[in-house]
Amino acid sequence: MNIPLLSVENLSVNFNNQQTVVDDISFVINSGETFSLVGESGSGKSITALSVLRLLPNNAQIKAHAINLQDDNLIKRTEFELCSIRGRRIGFIFQDPMSSLNPVMTIGSQIEEVIKIHFSLSKTARKNRVLELLQQVEIPEPELRIKDYPHQLSGGQRQRVMIAIALAGQPDLLIADEPTTSLDVTIQAQILTLLKNIQQKTGMALWLISHDLALVSTLAGRVAVMQNGKIIETGLTKTIFKTPQHPYTKKLLKALPSMQDCLLHTQQEQPSLLQVKNFYCYYPIRKGLFKRIVDYIYAVDGVSLNIQKGKTLALVGESGCGKTTFGKGLLNLIPGANGQVIIDGVELNNLTGEALRQQRANIQIIFQDPFSSMNPRMLVGDIIAEGILALHPEITHIERNTIVQGLLQQVDLPTDSALRYPHEFSGGQRQRICIARALAVNPKLIVCDEPTSALDVSIQAQIIQLLKTLQRQKGISYLFITHDLAVVAKIADEVAVMYQGKIIEHGPVEQILRRPEHAYTKKLLNAAPVLTIQ
């Protein structure tokens, strides 16, 4: 039987009594079911979820006929009364774990905080429950990691901690806002299996907010499609994805990348741009009273690879395998990196001072999180021009402004964006700004560190197309770091698979994705979600 757990009736949300972001929507989530809300960035998905628990800022006006959690109308509840519902009856997995976790508290104490508020348990029992939750979400060595701080974990591990916090209250409804965005495909599969198992054991309902339509198709029983604050199509997931009625739903499904795209690639040998030989990145292990170095952890362990001019090499692997460390190590952005790096015939290892600084213009990086990689107090125009000012001080202020205007046009942003701040843009627009910043010094190689992981499918398709267009126009090479194998098929010419700091398989994209040889590569491909419409 379909027993309603959460019933939202005629919900509207606006800010400052002007901007309407959720426009008179209604939906029901039944006990024990998985319901998904999909749509583009800025469509109102997250605002809808936050409004249910009244977690929006003070300038938000929430209006609804009713928001019923079973027979309890949350609209009529006071702030104090809602505190006993948040985290206990309704859990919430937020989209950005780094900004949601407290940086000065250990992960163990943050999970324990929820248990302490909602359950009467002894300190020992609370600690045992924390360890149990860390084991459930596949955090390695939970007895040691319980004392770690968020910055000591990888992006995927931080997201798993967020899931553990949300599950700590044993909620009736779990709201998951992009819960697997920063997770690689194998860990994503484990988390989804975990959530399914918990649902079966406890009868918990799951409200999934995601831009990953393949994930939604395999997990959700019902789906609602949201556009410009309105729900424009709703029904059984298999029905909606197989026979979509609304043009917007058809657009989203068409934009979804597929691993079949790798069949369209043709390989033409080009001269080598980047040669990396025997590259290492390691961190010292210190012990004892005087913190002497007793050993080293090799995050990147003897990697060698080439990237051709005007080509894209995708670097894939699980969270923590060393992909991002390798990318940052190439730019000398982290300590403990060494090995031979040659770009366009110039060996960087032997360069110092001004000669090394000038070579930095040849390699730029697009970071995973565009918002945290930009100074929030700087105008967009100044952010884009910063590299030009540092590496080409001879260029005048007027010339720099002209270059910035041209770059904004190249990445399909209005030129007046230069006079705005990063927080005024959507996630997709902020990523375009970061691409413009990387292009500003005319690099030969751009390291793209998960540049599309947080973007919905239509914006993701636009960014991929933009990168491919810029590659054709400028002959740029990309080192594309990602866990999304469908995106790899869309953009890459070659693929290198990384496992525990080593490259264990490397070859043309069609060969690796269609005829993998290594067992680990096969495991990654088997774990990748695919659109299910049968």
C-alpha positions as CSV (number, residue, x, y, z in Angstrom):
1,M,0.0,0.0,0.0
2,N,1.1,3.6,-0.8
3,I,1.0,5.2,2.7
4,P,1.9,9.0,2.4
5,L,4.8,9.9,4.6
6,L,5.4,13.5,3.3
7,S,2.7,15.5,1.6
8,V,3.6,18.9,0.1
9,E,0.6,20.9,-1.0
10,N,0.9,24.2,-3.0
11,L,4.4,25.1,-1.9
12,S,5.8,28.5,-3.1
13,V,9.1,30.1,-2.1
14,N,10.3,33.6,-2.9
15,F,13.1,35.8,-1.7
16,N,12.5,39.4,-0.6
17,N,8.9,39.1,-1.9
18,Q,10.2,39.4,-5.4
19,Q,12.1,36.4,-6.9
20,T,9.9,33.3,-7.0
21,V,12.1,30.2,-7.1
22,V,9.4,27.5,-6.2
23,D,6.0,28.1,-7.8
24,D,3.0,26.4,-6.3
25,I,4.2,22.8,-6.4
26,S,2.6,19.7,-4.8
27,F,3.9,16.1,-4.5
28,V,3.7,13.1,-2.2
29,I,6.5,10.8,-0.9
30,N,5.2,7.4,0.4
31,S,6.6,5.4,3.3
32,G,9.6,3.3,2.2
33,E,9.7,4.5,-1.4
34,T,12.5,6.3,-3.3
35,F,11.2,9.5,-4.9
36,S,13.5,11.7,-7.1
37,L,13.4,15.3,-8.0
38,V,15.4,16.2,-11.2
39,G,16.0,19.3,-13.2
40,E,18.7,21.8,-14.2
41,S,20.8,23.8,-11.8
42,G,18.7,26.7,-10.5
43,S,15.3,25.0,-11.1
44,G,14.4,25.0,-7.4
45,K,15.2,21.4,-6.4
46,S,17.4,22.1,-3.4
47,I,15.3,25.1,-2.3
48,T,12.2,22.8,-2.2
49,A,14.0,20.4,0.1
50,L,15.4,23.1,2.3
51,S,12.0,24.8,2.6
52,V,10.4,21.6,4.0
53,L,12.6,21.8,7.1
54,R,12.7,25.7,7.0
55,L,16.4,25.8,6.5
56,L,16.3,28.8,4.2
57,P,17.7,32.3,5.1
58,N,15.5,35.0,6.7
59,N,14.8,36.8,3.5
60,A,12.9,33.7,2.2
61,Q,9.1,33.6,2.3
62,I,7.6,30.1,2.4
63,K,4.0,29.7,1.7
64,A,2.1,26.3,1.6
65,H,-1.3,25.0,2.2
66,A,0.4,22.1,4.1
67,I,3.6,20.3,4.5
68,N,2.5,17.1,6.3
69,L,4.9,14.6,7.8
70,Q,2.3,11.9,8.3
71,D,-0.3,13.8,10.3
72,D,2.1,16.5,11.5
73,N,1.8,19.8,9.6
74,L,5.4,21.2,9.7
75,I,4.2,24.6,8.6
76,K,2.6,25.1,12.0
77,R,5.6,24.0,14.0
78,T,7.8,26.4,15.8
79,E,11.6,26.6,15.3
80,F,12.1,24.9,18.6
81,E,9.7,22.1,17.7
82,L,11.4,21.6,14.3
83,C,14.7,20.9,16.1
84,S,13.4,17.6,17.3
85,I,12.4,16.6,13.7
86,R,15.5,17.7,11.9
87,G,18.1,14.9,12.0
88,R,15.7,12.6,13.8
89,R,12.5,12.0,11.7
90,I,14.0,13.7,8.6
91,G,17.7,13.4,7.8
92,F,19.5,15.5,5.2
93,I,22.6,14.8,3.1
94,F,23.8,18.2,1.9
95,Q,25.4,18.7,-1.5
96,D,28.8,20.2,-0.5
97,P,30.3,18.2,2.3
98,M,33.3,20.5,2.8
99,S,31.1,23.6,3.5
100,S,28.6,21.5,5.5
101,L,31.1,19.9,7.9
102,N,32.6,21.8,10.8
103,P,36.4,22.2,10.0
104,V,37.4,22.4,13.7
105,M,35.6,19.3,14.9
106,T,36.6,15.7,14.3
107,I,34.3,13.6,12.1
108,G,33.6,11.4,15.0
109,S,32.4,14.2,17.2
110,Q,30.2,15.5,14.4
111,I,28.5,12.2,14.0
112,E,28.2,11.7,17.8
113,E,26.6,15.2,18.1
114,V,23.4,13.9,16.3
115,I,23.3,10.8,18.4
116,K,23.7,12.8,21.6
117,I,20.9,15.2,20.7
118,H,18.3,12.6,19.8
119,F,19.2,9.4,21.9
120,S,19.9,8.7,25.5
121,L,23.0,6.6,25.2
122,S,26.2,6.4,27.2
123,K,29.5,7.8,25.9
124,T,30.7,4.3,25.1
125,A,27.5,3.4,23.3
126,R,27.7,6.6,21.3
127,K,31.3,5.9,20.2
128,N,30.3,2.3,19.2
129,R,27.4,3.7,17.2
130,V,29.8,6.2,15.5
131,L,32.2,3.4,14.5
132,E,29.3,1.3,13.2
133,L,28.1,4.1,11.0
134,L,31.6,4.8,9.7
135,Q,31.9,1.1,8.8
136,Q,28.5,1.2,7.1
137,V,29.6,4.0,4.8
138,E,32.9,2.2,4.0
139,I,35.3,4.6,5.7
140,P,38.6,2.6,6.0
141,E,40.1,2.1,9.5
142,P,37.2,3.8,11.3
143,E,39.0,3.4,14.7
144,L,41.8,5.7,13.4
145,R,39.7,8.0,11.1
146,I,37.2,8.8,13.9
147,K,39.7,11.4,15.2
148,D,40.4,12.9,11.7
149,Y,39.2,16.4,10.7
150,P,37.3,17.0,7.4
151,H,40.4,18.4,5.6
152,Q,42.2,15.1,6.2
153,L,39.7,13.2,4.1
154,S,39.2,12.9,0.3
155,G,36.1,14.4,-1.3
156,G,34.4,11.0,-1.5
157,Q,35.2,10.2,2.1
158,R,33.8,13.6,3.3
159,Q,30.6,12.8,1.5
160,R,30.4,9.4,3.2
161,V,30.8,11.2,6.6
162,M,27.8,13.4,5.6
163,I,25.8,10.3,4.9
164,A,26.8,8.8,8.2
165,I,25.6,12.0,10.0
166,A,22.3,11.8,8.2
167,L,21.8,8.2,9.1
168,A,22.7,8.7,12.7
169,G,19.2,9.8,13.7
170,Q,17.6,6.7,12.1
171,P,15.2,8.9,10.1
172,D,11.9,8.0,8.6
173,L,12.7,10.2,5.5
174,L,16.2,10.8,4.2
175,I,16.6,13.8,1.9
176,A,19.7,13.2,-0.3
177,D,20.8,16.3,-2.2
178,E,23.3,15.1,-4.8
179,P,24.6,12.4,-2.4
180,T,27.1,10.8,-4.8
181,T,28.3,13.8,-6.8
182,S,31.9,13.6,-5.6
183,L,32.1,9.8,-5.4
184,D,33.7,7.5,-7.9
185,V,31.5,4.8,-9.5
186,T,32.5,1.9,-7.3
187,I,32.0,3.9,-4.0
188,Q,28.8,5.3,-5.5
189,A,27.5,1.8,-6.1
190,Q,28.4,0.8,-2.6
191,I,26.6,3.9,-1.1
192,L,23.5,3.2,-3.2
193,T,23.5,-0.4,-2.1
194,L,23.9,0.7,1.4
195,L,20.9,3.1,1.2
196,K,18.8,0.4,-0.4
197,N,19.6,-2.1,2.3
198,I,18.8,0.5,5.0
199,Q,15.5,1.1,3.3
200,Q,14.6,-2.6,3.3
201,K,15.6,-3.0,7.0
202,T,14.0,0.2,8.4
203,G,11.3,1.2,5.9
204,M,13.0,4.6,5.5
205,A,11.8,6.7,2.6
206,L,14.4,8.3,0.3
207,W,14.0,11.7,-1.4
208,L,16.8,11.8,-4.0
209,I,17.7,15.1,-5.6
210,S,20.1,14.4,-8.5
211,H,21.2,15.5,-11.9
212,D,22.5,12.0,-12.6
213,L,19.6,10.5,-14.6
214,A,21.2,7.1,-14.9
215,L,21.5,6.9,-11.1
216,V,17.8,8.1,-10.8
217,S,16.6,5.5,-13.3
218,T,18.2,2.6,-11.3
219,L,17.2,3.8,-7.8
220,A,14.0,5.8,-7.9
221,G,10.5,4.3,-8.2
222,R,8.9,7.7,-9.0
223,V,10.3,10.9,-10.4
224,A,9.3,14.5,-10.7
225,V,10.9,16.8,-13.3
226,M,11.3,20.5,-12.2
227,Q,11.9,23.5,-14.4
228,N,11.9,27.2,-13.4
229,G,10.3,26.4,-10.0
230,K,7.5,24.3,-11.4
231,I,7.0,20.5,-11.6
232,I,6.3,20.0,-15.3
233,E,6.1,16.1,-15.3
234,T,5.8,13.4,-12.7
235,G,5.1,9.7,-12.6
236,L,6.8,6.3,-12.5
237,T,10.5,6.6,-13.3
238,K,10.5,3.9,-16.0
239,T,7.5,5.5,-17.7
240,I,8.9,9.1,-17.6
241,F,12.3,8.0,-19.0
242,K,10.9,5.7,-21.6
243,T,8.1,7.9,-23.0
244,P,8.8,11.5,-21.8
245,Q,5.9,13.9,-22.6
246,H,7.4,17.3,-21.9
247,P,10.0,18.8,-24.3
248,Y,12.2,19.7,-21.3
249,T,12.3,16.1,-20.1
250,K,13.3,15.0,-23.6
251,K,16.0,17.6,-23.6
252,L,17.5,16.3,-20.3
253,L,17.5,12.7,-21.5
254,K,19.1,13.7,-24.9
255,A,21.9,15.5,-23.0
256,L,22.8,12.4,-21.0
257,P,26.3,11.2,-22.0
258,S,26.7,7.5,-22.9
259,M,29.7,5.2,-23.0
260,Q,28.6,4.3,-26.5
261,D,30.0,7.7,-27.5
262,C,33.5,6.3,-27.5
263,L,32.7,4.5,-30.7
264,L,32.7,7.9,-32.5
265,H,36.4,8.6,-31.8
266,T,39.0,8.3,-34.5
267,Q,42.7,8.1,-33.5
268,Q,45.2,10.2,-35.3
269,E,48.7,10.3,-33.9
270,Q,50.0,13.7,-32.9
271,P,53.4,14.9,-31.6
272,S,53.8,14.6,-27.8
273,L,53.1,17.7,-25.7
274,L,53.6,16.4,-22.2
275,Q,55.9,13.6,-21.1
276,V,55.9,12.5,-17.5
277,K,58.5,9.9,-16.4
278,N,58.7,8.1,-13.1
279,F,56.6,10.7,-11.2
280,Y,56.1,10.4,-7.4
281,C,54.1,12.3,-4.8
282,Y,54.7,11.2,-1.2
283,Y,53.8,12.3,2.3
284,P,56.0,11.6,5.4
285,I,54.7,9.5,8.3
286,R,55.8,11.0,11.6
287,K,55.8,9.3,14.9
288,G,57.1,9.7,18.4
289,L,57.6,12.6,20.7
290,F,59.9,14.4,18.2
291,K,57.7,13.5,15.2
292,R,60.6,11.9,13.3
293,I,59.9,10.6,9.8
294,V,59.5,6.8,10.0
295,D,58.1,6.1,6.5
296,Y,56.3,7.6,3.5
297,I,52.9,7.2,1.9
298,Y,53.2,7.2,-1.9
299,A,50.0,8.9,-3.2
300,V,51.5,8.8,-6.7
301,D,53.9,5.9,-7.3
302,G,56.2,6.0,-10.3
303,V,53.7,7.2,-13.0
304,S,54.8,7.7,-16.6
305,L,52.6,8.9,-19.4
306,N,52.4,11.1,-22.5
307,I,49.7,13.5,-23.7
308,Q,49.7,14.4,-27.4
309,K,49.2,17.9,-28.7
310,G,45.5,18.8,-29.1
311,K,44.4,15.6,-27.5
312,T,42.6,14.6,-24.2
313,L,43.9,12.0,-21.8
314,A,41.3,11.0,-19.2
315,L,42.7,9.9,-15.8
316,V,40.1,7.7,-14.0
317,G,40.1,5.7,-10.8
318,E,38.5,5.5,-7.3
319,S,38.5,8.4,-4.8
320,G,41.9,8.5,-3.0
321,C,43.8,6.7,-5.8
322,G,46.0,9.7,-6.5
323,K,44.4,11.3,-9.5
324,T,44.0,14.9,-8.1
325,T,47.4,14.6,-6.3
326,F,49.0,13.8,-9.7
327,G,47.3,16.7,-11.4
328,K,48.3,19.2,-8.7
329,G,51.8,17.7,-8.6
330,L,52.4,18.5,-12.2
331,L,51.8,22.1,-11.4
332,N,54.0,21.9,-8.3
333,L,51.1,22.9,-6.2
334,I,51.8,20.3,-3.4
335,P,55.0,19.3,-1.6
336,G,56.7,16.0,-2.1
337,A,56.3,15.8,-5.9
338,N,59.2,14.8,-8.0
339,G,59.9,13.1,-11.3
340,Q,60.7,14.2,-14.9
341,V,58.1,16.5,-16.4
342,I,58.7,17.7,-20.0
343,I,56.3,20.1,-21.7
344,D,56.8,20.9,-25.4
345,G,60.4,19.9,-25.2
346,V,61.2,21.9,-22.1
347,E,62.2,20.0,-19.0
348,L,60.6,21.7,-16.0
349,N,62.8,19.9,-13.4
350,N,65.9,22.0,-14.3
351,L,64.1,25.4,-14.2
352,T,64.2,27.8,-11.3
353,G,63.1,31.4,-10.6
354,E,61.7,33.4,-13.5
355,A,62.2,30.7,-16.1
356,L,60.0,28.3,-14.1
357,R,57.4,31.0,-13.4
358,Q,57.1,31.7,-17.1
359,Q,56.6,28.0,-17.9
360,R,53.6,27.9,-15.5
361,A,51.7,29.7,-18.2
362,N,51.9,26.5,-20.3
363,I,50.0,24.4,-17.7
364,Q,46.8,25.7,-16.1
365,I,44.2,23.9,-13.9
366,I,40.4,23.9,-13.6
367,F,39.6,22.8,-10.0
368,Q,36.8,20.5,-9.0
369,D,34.8,23.1,-7.0
370,P,34.6,26.4,-8.9
371,F,33.2,28.4,-6.0
372,S,35.9,27.6,-3.5
373,S,38.7,28.1,-6.1
374,M,37.7,31.8,-6.6
375,N,38.2,34.7,-4.2
376,P,34.6,35.7,-3.2
377,R,35.7,39.3,-2.7
378,M,37.1,39.7,-6.2
379,L,35.2,40.7,-9.3
380,V,35.0,38.1,-12.0
381,G,37.0,40.3,-14.4
382,D,39.8,40.6,-11.9
383,I,39.8,36.8,-11.2
384,I,40.2,36.1,-14.9
385,A,42.8,38.8,-15.3
386,E,44.9,37.7,-12.3
387,G,47.1,35.3,-14.3
388,I,47.7,37.8,-17.0
389,L,48.8,40.4,-14.5
390,A,51.2,37.9,-12.8
391,L,52.7,36.3,-15.9
392,H,52.5,39.2,-18.4
393,P,52.9,42.4,-16.4
394,E,53.8,44.3,-19.6
395,I,50.2,44.1,-20.8
396,T,48.3,47.3,-20.0
397,H,45.1,47.6,-18.0
398,I,43.1,48.5,-21.1
399,E,44.5,45.5,-23.0
400,R,43.8,43.2,-20.1
401,N,40.1,44.3,-20.0
402,T,39.8,43.6,-23.8
403,I,41.3,40.1,-23.3
404,V,38.8,39.5,-20.4
405,Q,35.9,40.6,-22.5
406,G,37.0,38.2,-25.3
407,L,37.4,35.3,-22.9
408,L,33.9,35.8,-21.4
409,Q,32.5,35.7,-24.9
410,Q,34.5,32.5,-25.7
411,V,32.9,30.7,-22.7
412,D,29.4,32.0,-23.6
413,L,29.0,34.5,-20.7
414,P,27.8,38.1,-21.1
415,T,30.6,40.7,-21.0
416,D,29.0,42.5,-18.0
417,S,29.9,39.4,-16.0
418,A,33.3,41.0,-15.4
419,L,31.6,43.4,-12.9
420,R,29.9,40.8,-10.8
421,Y,31.0,38.5,-8.0
422,P,31.2,34.7,-8.1
423,H,28.2,34.1,-5.8
424,E,26.0,35.8,-8.3
425,F,26.4,32.9,-10.8
426,S,25.1,29.3,-11.0
427,G,27.4,26.3,-10.7
428,G,27.7,25.9,-14.5
429,Q,28.4,29.6,-15.0
430,R,31.1,29.6,-12.3
431,Q,32.8,26.7,-14.0
432,R,32.8,28.7,-17.2
433,I,34.5,31.5,-15.4
434,C,37.2,29.1,-14.2
435,I,37.7,27.9,-17.8
436,A,38.1,31.5,-18.9
437,R,40.7,32.1,-16.1
438,A,42.6,29.0,-17.3
439,L,42.6,30.2,-20.9
440,A,43.7,33.7,-20.0
441,V,47.5,33.0,-20.3
442,N,47.2,30.8,-23.5
443,P,48.2,27.5,-21.9
444,K,49.2,24.5,-24.0
445,L,47.8,22.0,-21.4
446,I,44.9,22.3,-19.0
447,V,44.4,20.0,-16.0
448,C,40.7,19.5,-15.7
449,D,40.0,18.2,-12.2
450,E,36.4,16.8,-12.2
451,P,35.1,20.0,-14.0
452,T,31.6,18.6,-14.6
453,S,31.0,16.4,-11.5
454,A,28.7,19.0,-9.8
455,L,26.8,20.0,-13.0
456,D,23.4,18.8,-14.2
457,V,23.4,16.9,-17.5
458,S,22.4,19.7,-19.8
459,I,25.0,22.1,-18.4
460,Q,27.5,19.2,-18.3
461,A,26.9,18.7,-22.0
462,Q,27.5,22.4,-22.7
463,I,30.8,22.4,-20.7
464,I,32.0,19.3,-22.5
465,Q,31.1,20.8,-25.9
466,L,32.8,24.1,-24.9
467,L,36.0,22.3,-24.0
468,K,36.0,20.3,-27.2
469,T,35.4,23.5,-29.3
470,L,38.2,25.3,-27.5
471,Q,40.5,22.3,-28.2
472,R,39.7,22.5,-31.9
473,Q,40.2,26.2,-32.1
474,K,43.4,26.5,-30.0
475,G,44.9,23.1,-30.1
476,I,44.9,22.8,-26.3
477,S,45.6,19.4,-24.6
478,Y,43.6,18.3,-21.6
479,L,44.4,16.0,-18.7
480,F,40.8,15.2,-17.7
481,I,40.5,13.8,-14.2
482,T,37.1,12.3,-13.6
483,H,35.1,9.4,-12.1
484,D,32.3,9.7,-14.7
485,L,33.1,7.1,-17.4
486,A,30.3,8.3,-19.7
487,V,31.9,11.7,-19.7
488,V,35.2,10.0,-20.5
489,A,33.6,8.4,-23.6
490,K,32.4,11.8,-24.7
491,I,35.6,13.8,-24.4
492,A,38.7,11.6,-24.2
493,D,41.0,10.3,-26.9
494,E,43.0,8.1,-24.4
495,V,42.3,6.7,-20.9
496,A,44.7,5.9,-18.1
497,V,43.3,3.9,-15.2
498,M,44.9,4.7,-11.8
499,Y,44.9,2.3,-8.8
500,Q,46.7,3.0,-5.5
501,G,49.0,5.6,-7.1
502,K,49.9,3.5,-10.2
503,I,48.7,3.4,-13.8
504,I,47.4,-0.1,-14.3
505,E,45.9,0.2,-17.8
506,H,46.4,2.8,-20.5
507,G,45.2,3.0,-24.1
508,P,42.7,4.5,-26.6
509,V,39.3,5.3,-25.1
510,E,37.5,2.8,-27.3
511,Q,39.8,0.0,-26.3
512,I,39.7,0.7,-22.5
513,L,35.9,1.2,-22.3
514,R,34.9,-1.6,-24.7
515,R,37.7,-4.2,-24.2
516,P,39.3,-3.6,-20.8
517,E,42.0,-6.1,-19.8
518,H,42.6,-5.4,-16.1
519,A,40.2,-6.7,-13.5
520,Y,40.1,-3.3,-11.7
521,T,39.0,-1.5,-15.0
522,K,36.3,-4.1,-15.5
523,K,35.1,-3.4,-11.9
524,L,34.9,0.4,-12.6
525,L,32.9,-0.2,-15.8
526,N,30.5,-2.7,-14.1
527,A,29.8,-0.2,-11.3
528,A,29.0,2.7,-13.7
529,P,25.3,3.5,-13.6
530,V,23.5,3.3,-16.9
531,L,20.1,4.6,-17.9
532,T,17.4,1.9,-17.2
533,I,14.1,2.3,-18.9
534,Q,12.9,-1.3,-19.3
